[in-house]
């Protein structure tokens, strides 16, 4: 995940925010467009938009049939960019992801044939089914926005978002994702079943789509330049010193529970890295901007803390033996750290 600041140093923050104000309706239309096809999962849709604005990647965990694949396809349909889906399997090779050099017998040279990773939006379906070599190739792409084949390095598109899915139920034939790769995901989102009203709406939508009643024209697609402008704008949102301290303290306490008087002693083996601080900052800014505010509130941080931290903290063996999980730890953390 690239979290480098992309603001123009010669431009005043007020000017950047004023320009971005005109983009909010475009993102609102994109959100409505996706939600027309993804019913009962407003949290997933919001997280997709936050990942898009914060220039990060998304790991989505949920049972089969919860519209994980359809969600990223619906998002891709509303953007200027290309989309590709890769089904991760145990026999997948790195070259199946990155591409390979092809020998040209006519002149004795090699030509690089780009793989599916060279798309703007990439769906890595059941990412935990791929072996370590493929995971390493994906790790470089997510972290460095490039792939290396042989002695050559190739840059990925400026707009590059990976949404990976994994099934929490079926674990046979899977490879646990290494901590280094988990840390490259901006958010880990857990998707649950829809409620009764949403389920009935899904049923009606499915019948309409089967009859071909889906709208043929969805309106203009959101341009990549608009996305980059909005990314610059969220970096200029106001973050008060007190709220900034609160954000940083949430991450620091995962490394030193003594700061809370030992209330969380024995829960963790390893805490979150500074990448978690950067991710929480960017995500909170994106959420505030989508809500129409020009400042970050503690509620933005609290809402996103579980998705930012759950895959970045490693529970102790004692905590796991007691049936605790990362979500419970984050809930306790939010309850104990003073809110400004």
C-alpha positions in Angstrom: 0.0 0.0 0.0 1.4 3.3 -1.0 0.7 6.1 1.5 2.9 8.8 0.2 1.5 12.3 0.3 0.5 13.5 -3.1 -0.5 17.0 -2.4 0.8 19.8 -4.6 3.1 21.9 -2.3 2.4 25.0 -4.3 -1.3 24.8 -3.8 -3.1 26.2 -0.7 -5.2 23.6 1.2 -8.3 25.8 0.9 -8.0 25.8 -2.9 -7.6 22.0 -2.9 -10.7 21.5 -0.7 -12.8 24.0 -2.8 -11.9 22.1 -6.0 -12.8 18.8 -4.3 -16.1 20.1 -3.1 -17.4 19.8 -6.7 -16.3 16.2 -6.8 -18.5 15.1 -3.9 -21.7 14.7 -6.1 -19.7 12.5 -8.4 -18.7 10.1 -5.6 -22.2 10.2 -4.2 -23.5 9.1 -7.7 -20.8 6.3 -7.7 -21.9 5.2 -4.3 -25.6 5.1 -5.3 -24.7 3.2 -8.5 -22.9 0.5 -6.6 -25.6 0.3 -3.9 -28.2 -0.3 -6.6 -26.5 -3.6 -7.4 -25.1 -4.5 -3.9 -28.0 -4.6 -1.5 -27.8 -5.1 2.2 -24.0 -4.4 2.4 -23.6 -0.6 2.9 -20.5 -1.1 5.0 -18.7 -3.0 2.2 -19.6 -0.3 -0.3 -18.4 2.4 2.0 -15.1 0.5 2.6 -14.6 0.1 -1.1 -14.9 3.9 -1.6 -12.6 4.5 1.3 -10.0 2.2 -0.1 -10.3 4.0 -3.5 -9.9 7.4 -1.9 -7.1 6.3 0.5 -5.1 4.6 -2.2 -5.0 1.2 -0.5 -6.1 -2.4 -0.9 -8.9 -4.3 0.6 -9.2 -7.8 2.1 -12.8 -9.0 2.4 -13.7 -12.0 4.4 -17.1 -13.6 4.2 -19.1 -16.7 3.4 -19.8 -17.5 -0.3 -22.7 -15.7 -1.9 -22.5 -12.4 -0.1 -21.8 -10.3 -3.2 -18.0 -9.8 -2.5 -17.1 -10.4 -6.2 -20.1 -8.5 -7.5 -19.3 -5.5 -5.3 -15.9 -4.8 -6.9 -17.3 -5.5 -10.4 -20.0 -2.9 -9.7 -17.3 -0.4 -8.5 -15.2 -1.1 -11.6 -18.2 -0.5 -13.9 -18.5 3.0 -12.4 -14.9 4.0 -13.0 -12.7 4.9 -15.9 -10.4 1.9 -15.8 -10.1 -1.7 -16.5 -11.0 -4.7 -14.3 -9.8 -8.2 -14.0 -10.7 -11.2 -11.8 -8.2 -13.9 -10.9 -9.3 -17.1 -9.3 -6.4 -18.1 -6.9 -5.7 -21.8 -6.9 -2.9 -24.0 -5.4 -1.4 -24.6 -8.9 -1.2 -20.8 -9.7 2.2 -19.6 -10.7 3.7 -16.1 -10.3 3.8 -15.7 -14.1 0.1 -16.3 -14.2 -0.2 -13.1 -12.2 2.6 -10.9 -13.4 3.1 -12.0 -16.9 6.2 -13.6 -18.6 8.9 -13.0 -21.1 8.2 -14.6 -24.5 11.0 -15.6 -26.8 10.8 -14.2 -30.4 12.6 -16.6 -32.7 12.6 -14.2 -35.6 15.1 -11.9 -34.0 16.3 -13.9 -30.9 14.9 -11.4 -28.4 12.4 -11.6 -25.5 9.2 -9.6 -25.3 7.4 -9.1 -22.0 3.7 -10.2 -22.1 1.9 -8.4 -19.3 -0.2 -10.5 -16.9 -3.6 -9.7 -15.4 -2.1 -7.7 -12.5 -1.6 -4.8 -15.0 -5.2 -3.7 -14.5 -6.6 -0.8 -12.5 -8.9 -2.9 -10.4 -7.9 -6.5 -9.6 -10.1 -9.0 -7.8 -8.0 -11.7 -6.1 -10.6 -14.3 -5.4 -9.9 -16.7 -2.6 -6.4 -15.2 -2.2 -5.4 -17.6 0.5 -5.5 -20.6 -1.9 -2.3 -19.5 -3.7 1.1 -20.7 -2.6 3.9 -18.6 -1.2 5.6 -17.7 -4.5 2.4 -16.2 -5.8 1.8 -14.4 -2.5 5.3 -12.9 -2.8 4.6 -11.6 -6.3 1.3 -10.0 -5.1 3.1 -8.5 -2.1 5.6 -6.6 -4.3 2.7 -5.3 -6.5 0.7 -4.1 -3.5 3.6 -2.6 -1.6 5.7 -1.2 -4.4 3.2 -0.7 -7.2 5.6 -2.7 -9.5 6.4 -6.2 -10.5 9.9 -7.7 -11.2 10.3 -10.3 -13.9 13.9 -11.5 -14.4 16.1 -8.5 -14.3 13.4 -6.0 -15.4 11.0 -4.0 -13.2 7.6 -2.9 -14.6 5.5 -0.1 -13.1 1.8 -0.8 -12.5 -1.0 1.7 -13.4 -1.3 4.9 -11.3 -4.8 3.8 -10.3 -4.3 0.3 -8.8 -6.5 -1.3 -6.3 -6.5 -5.0 -5.2 -9.6 -6.4 -3.5 -8.8 -9.8 -2.2 -11.4 -12.2 -0.8 -11.1 -15.2 1.5 -13.6 -17.7 2.8 -13.6 -18.0 6.6 -15.4 -21.4 6.5 -13.6 -23.7 4.2 -9.9 -23.9 5.2 -8.9 -27.1 3.4 -6.2 -26.5 0.8 -5.5 -22.9 1.9 -2.3 -21.1 2.8 -2.5 -18.6 5.7 -1.5 -15.1 4.5 1.8 -14.0 6.0 1.8 -11.1 8.4 3.9 -9.0 6.0 1.2 -9.3 3.3 -1.7 -8.8 5.7 0.0 -5.5 6.7 -0.1 -4.3 3.1 -3.9 -4.4 3.1 -5.4 -1.0 4.1 -8.5 -2.7 5.5 -9.8 -6.1 6.4 -13.5 -6.1 6.1 -15.8 -8.8 7.4 -19.1 -9.3 5.5 -22.1 -10.8 7.2 -25.5 -12.0 6.0 -28.2 -9.4 5.0 -31.3 -8.9 7.1 -34.8 -9.9 6.0 -35.7 -6.7 4.2 -32.4 -6.7 2.3 -32.8 -10.4 1.4 -36.2 -9.7 -0.1 -34.8 -6.8 -2.1 -32.0 -9.0 -3.4 -34.6 -11.5 -4.5 -36.5 -8.8 -6.5 -33.4 -7.4 -8.0 -32.3 -10.9 -9.1 -35.6 -11.4 -10.9 -35.3 -8.0 -12.6 -31.8 -8.7 -13.8 -32.9 -12.2 -15.0 -35.6 -10.5 -17.1 -33.1 -8.0 -18.5 -34.8 -5.1 -16.8 -31.5 -3.7 -15.6 -30.7 -0.2 -16.8 -28.6 -0.2 -19.9 -27.2 3.2 -19.2 -25.8 4.0 -15.8 -24.5 7.5 -16.6 -20.9 8.7 -17.0 -18.1 6.9 -15.3 -16.0 8.6 -12.7 -12.7 9.7 -14.2 -9.3 8.8 -12.8 -8.4 12.5 -12.6 -11.3 13.0 -10.3 -10.1 10.2 -8.0 -6.6 11.7 -7.8 -8.0 15.1 -7.1 -10.1 13.7 -4.2 -7.1 11.9 -2.8 -5.2 15.2 -2.7 -8.2 16.9 -1.0 -8.6 14.4 1.9 -5.0 15.1 2.9 -6.0 18.7 3.6 -8.9 17.9 5.9 -8.4 19.4 9.4 -7.1 17.0 12.1 -7.0 18.7 15.5 -3.9 17.9 17.7 -6.1 16.2 20.2 -7.7 13.9 17.7 -4.3 13.2 16.1 -3.0 12.2 19.6 -6.0 10.0 20.0 -5.3 8.2 16.7 -1.7 7.7 17.4 -2.3 6.5 21.0 -4.7 3.8 19.7 -1.9 2.2 17.7 0.8 2.8 20.3 -1.2 1.0 23.0 -1.2 -2.2 20.9 2.6 -2.3 21.4 2.7 -1.2 25.1 -0.4 -2.1 27.1 1.2 -0.8 30.2 0.1 2.6 29.0 -3.4 1.6 30.1 -2.3 0.3 33.5 -1.9 -3.2 32.3 -5.6 -3.7 31.4 -4.8 -5.5 28.2 -1.7 -7.4 29.5 -1.2 -10.7 27.9 -3.6 -10.2 25.0 -1.0 -9.6 22.2 2.3 -11.1 21.0 2.8 -8.3 18.4 1.2 -4.9 18.0 0.5 -2.8 15.0 3.2 -1.1 13.0 3.4 2.5 12.0 1.7 1.5 8.7 -1.4 1.1 10.8 -1.2 4.7 12.0 -0.9 5.9 8.4 -3.7 3.7 7.3 -6.0 4.9 10.1 -5.3 8.5 9.3 -6.0 8.2 5.6 -9.1 6.1 6.1 -10.5 8.4 8.7 -9.9 11.4 6.4 -11.7 9.5 3.5 -14.7 8.7 5.7 -15.0 12.3 6.8 -14.8 13.6 3.3 -17.4 11.2 2.0 -19.6 12.4 4.9 -19.3 16.0 3.6 -17.1 17.3 6.4 -13.8 19.2 6.2 -12.5 17.8 9.5 -11.8 14.4 11.1 -13.7 13.4 14.2 -13.0 10.7 16.8 -16.1 8.9 15.5 -14.3 8.4 12.1 -11.3 6.8 13.8 -13.5 4.6 16.1 -15.6 3.4 13.1 -12.5 2.3 11.1 -10.2 1.1 13.9 -11.5 -2.5 13.8 -11.0 -2.9 10.0 -7.6 -1.2 10.2 -6.2 -3.1 13.2 -7.8 -6.6 13.2 -5.3 -8.0 10.7 -2.3 -6.1 12.1 -2.3 -7.4 15.7 -1.2 -10.9 16.6 -3.0 -12.4 19.7 -1.1 -14.3 22.3 -1.6 -18.0 22.7 -3.2 -17.4 26.1 -5.7 -15.0 24.6 -6.6 -17.5 21.8 -6.9 -20.3 24.3 -9.4 -18.1 26.2 -11.5 -17.7 23.0 -10.6 -14.1 22.5 -10.2 -12.6 19.0 -8.8 -9.4 17.4 -12.2 -7.7 17.3 -12.7 -8.2 21.0 -9.3 -6.7 21.6 -10.1 -3.6 19.5 -13.4 -3.2 21.3 -11.6 -3.2 24.6 -9.0 -0.8 23.2 -11.6 1.7 22.1 -13.3 1.5 25.5 -10.1 2.1 27.4 -8.3 4.8 25.4 -9.7 8.3 26.5 -11.6 10.1 23.7 -10.8 13.8 23.2 
